[in-house]
Amino acid sequence: MLQVKGLSKNFGGVQAVKDVTLEVNQGEIVGLIGPNGAGKTTLFNMISLFLPSNSGQITFLNEKIDTATPDDVVEKGLLRTFQTPVGFPKLSLLENLMVVPPNEGEGIFSTFLFRKKIIQREQEHYEKVCGLLRQFNLFEKRNELAENLSAAELKLLELCRQLMASPKIMLLDEPASGVNPVMLDKMVQHILRLRSEGMTFLVIDHNLGFIYRICDRIYCLANGELIASGTPEEISNNEQVKSVYLGAS
């Protein structure tokens, strides 16, 4: 579904990402780990087209997307979350999700000519929003302002917001960061449920226990380079990965 070949990025004289190649198959949950400064977020920013690469190729659904824009890849079904979700703090949870569906040509004249169709479409969006909020146990807070949510609830709301756009693959940036153990268990359940429904994921996280619980395969970066890939068991037993994380000789 997603293939990255030889992706590199320089910031002046600093090589943030060097010749990284990875792939994500449909229906997989793939992890991306590494210590601080490894280049994980830079790689995410390039894959999601928020940041241009210096070299390499990105293919999504058998189509090169290197020169696309972030909104282009969203329309194709590639969406991402951010380590610190913001959304629209002064809007309610309902409103945060209702802004996602695209404007389908509503205007002064179409509002009068196609009023019934527009109302029906809005109702369909509303029902989808309520369904998502129920799935993520946020329905009771649907009229709360987003700024009143906890950090973990904001991450769940951001997941809902991406799901409103009907993604084919989701790039999750530190979904376990700042999440307490109880909410983390729920996060695991939500991600595994979505995968069982056909969703594909590429996930960055520093919480290795979380990554090992959800991922089919894992890539490890260090100093911008890919140093290991494999199953959770293979990665947990990899001496080079241990050295990067623990400083072992």
C-alpha positions in Angstrom: 0.0 0.0 0.0 2.8 2.4 0.9 6.4 2.2 -0.3 9.3 4.5 0.5 12.5 4.1 -1.4 15.8 5.8 -0.6 14.3 8.8 1.1 16.7 11.4 2.4 16.5 14.8 4.0 19.3 17.4 4.8 18.9 20.5 7.0 22.0 22.4 6.0 24.9 20.2 6.9 22.8 17.9 9.1 21.6 14.6 7.5 18.3 14.1 9.3 17.2 11.1 7.2 19.5 9.0 5.0 18.4 6.6 2.3 15.5 5.1 4.2 13.5 2.3 2.5 10.4 0.8 4.0 7.0 -0.6 3.0 3.6 -1.0 4.6 1.2 -3.7 3.2 -2.6 -3.4 3.3 -4.0 -4.4 6.7 -0.7 -4.2 8.5 0.3 -2.3 11.6 3.9 -1.3 11.1 5.9 0.4 13.8 8.7 3.0 13.5 11.0 3.3 16.5 14.2 5.0 17.4 15.7 7.2 20.1 15.2 11.0 20.1 16.7 12.6 17.0 16.6 9.4 15.0 14.6 11.1 12.2 11.2 9.5 12.8 9.1 12.6 12.7 11.1 14.0 9.7 10.4 10.8 7.8 6.6 11.1 8.7 6.6 14.7 7.5 8.1 13.7 4.2 5.7 10.8 3.7 2.7 13.0 4.5 4.2 15.7 2.1 4.4 18.3 4.9 8.2 18.4 4.1 9.9 17.9 0.7 12.6 15.3 0.5 16.0 15.8 -1.0 15.9 12.4 -2.8 14.0 9.2 -2.9 10.5 8.1 -3.9 7.2 7.7 -2.2 4.5 5.4 -3.7 1.0 5.1 -2.4 -1.5 2.7 -3.9 0.9 2.2 -6.8 1.1 5.9 -7.6 4.1 8.2 -7.1 3.1 11.0 -4.7 6.5 12.8 -4.3 5.3 16.0 -5.9 1.8 15.9 -4.4 0.5 18.3 -1.7 -0.7 17.3 1.8 -4.4 17.8 0.7 -3.8 15.7 -2.4 -2.7 12.7 -0.3 -5.5 13.2 2.1 -8.0 12.9 -0.8 -6.2 9.7 -1.8 -6.7 8.3 1.7 -3.3 8.9 3.4 -3.9 10.7 6.7 -1.7 11.4 9.7 -2.0 12.5 13.4 0.4 14.7 15.3 2.2 14.1 18.5 0.5 17.1 20.1 -3.1 17.1 18.8 -4.7 20.5 18.6 -7.8 20.5 16.4 -10.2 23.3 17.1 -10.0 24.1 20.8 -12.9 26.5 20.9 -15.3 24.1 19.1 -17.2 21.3 20.6 -16.3 17.7 19.9 -19.3 17.5 17.5 -18.2 20.6 15.7 -14.6 19.3 15.5 -15.8 16.3 13.5 -18.5 18.0 11.5 -15.9 20.3 9.8 -14.1 17.4 8.2 -16.5 16.4 5.3 -15.6 18.3 2.2 -17.7 21.2 0.9 -19.7 19.6 -1.9 -20.6 22.8 -3.8 -22.8 24.5 -1.3 -23.5 28.1 -2.3 -26.3 30.7 -2.4 -28.1 29.1 -5.3 -27.4 25.5 -4.6 -28.7 26.0 -1.0 -32.1 26.9 -2.4 -32.1 24.5 -5.3 -30.8 21.4 -3.4 -31.9 22.2 0.1 -33.3 18.7 0.7 -30.2 17.0 -0.5 -27.9 19.2 1.6 -30.0 18.5 4.7 -29.9 14.8 4.1 -26.1 14.9 3.6 -25.6 16.9 6.8 -27.8 14.3 8.7 -25.6 11.5 7.3 -22.5 13.3 8.5 -24.0 13.9 11.9 -24.9 10.2 12.3 -21.4 9.2 11.4 -20.0 11.7 13.9 -22.2 10.3 16.7 -21.3 6.8 15.8 -17.6 7.5 16.0 -17.9 9.4 19.3 -19.8 6.4 20.7 -17.1 4.0 19.5 -14.4 6.0 21.3 -16.5 6.6 24.4 -16.7 10.4 23.8 -20.4 10.7 23.1 -21.3 12.0 26.5 -18.9 14.9 26.0 -20.1 15.7 22.5 -21.0 19.3 23.4 -17.9 19.9 25.5 -15.2 22.3 24.0 -12.2 20.4 22.8 -9.9 22.5 25.0 -11.5 20.9 28.1 -10.4 17.4 27.1 -7.5 15.5 28.7 -4.5 14.7 26.6 -5.6 11.1 26.0 -9.1 12.2 25.0 -7.6 14.7 22.6 -5.7 11.9 20.9 -9.0 9.9 20.6 -10.7 12.9 19.2 -8.0 13.3 16.6 -8.4 9.6 15.6 -12.1 10.3 15.2 -11.4 13.3 13.1 -9.1 11.4 10.7 -11.7 8.6 10.5 -14.3 11.1 9.3 -12.2 11.5 6.2 -12.4 7.7 5.5 -8.6 7.0 5.3 -7.1 4.0 3.7 -3.9 4.3 5.8 -3.2 6.3 9.0 0.2 7.5 10.2 0.0 7.8 14.0 2.6 10.1 15.6 3.2 9.1 19.2 -0.4 8.0 20.0 0.7 6.6 23.4 2.5 9.8 24.5 0.9 11.3 27.7 -1.7 8.5 27.9 -2.2 6.7 31.3 -2.1 2.9 31.4 -5.9 2.5 31.4 -6.4 4.8 28.4 -3.4 3.1 26.7 -5.2 -0.3 26.9 -8.2 1.3 25.3 -6.0 2.9 22.6 -4.6 -0.6 21.9 -8.1 -2.0 21.6 -9.3 0.8 19.3 -6.3 0.4 16.9 -6.6 -3.4 16.8 -10.4 -3.1 16.2 -9.8 -0.6 13.3 -7.2 -3.0 11.8 -9.7 -5.9 12.0 -12.1 -3.6 10.0 -9.5 -3.2 7.3 -7.5 -0.1 8.4 -3.7 0.0 7.8 -1.3 1.9 10.1 2.2 3.2 10.3 3.0 4.1 13.9 5.7 6.1 15.6 6.1 5.7 19.4 8.7 5.7 22.1 6.7 3.3 24.2 8.1 0.0 23.1 5.7 -2.1 25.1 2.8 -0.4 23.2 4.6 -0.9 19.8 5.2 -4.6 20.5 1.6 -5.1 21.5 0.1 -3.7 18.3 2.6 -4.1 15.4 3.1 -6.9 12.9 6.5 -5.5 11.8 8.8 -2.8 13.1 11.5 -0.6 11.6 14.2 1.0 13.8 16.0 4.3 12.9 19.1 5.7 14.5 20.9 8.9 13.4 18.6 9.0 10.3 19.4 5.6 9.1 17.5 2.3 9.1 19.4 -0.1 11.3 16.9 -3.0 11.8 13.6 -4.3 10.7 11.5 -7.4 11.6 8.9 -8.8 13.9 8.5 -7.5 17.4 10.3 -10.5 18.7 13.2 -10.0 16.3 13.5 -6.3 17.1 13.4 -6.9 20.9 16.3 -9.4 20.5 18.3 -7.3 18.1 21.7 -6.4 19.6 22.0 -3.2 17.5 18.6 -2.0 18.7 19.5 -2.8 22.3 22.8 -0.8 21.8 20.9 2.2 20.5 18.4 2.3 23.3 20.5 1.0 26.2 24.0 2.1 25.2 25.3 -1.5 25.4 28.7 -2.3 23.9 
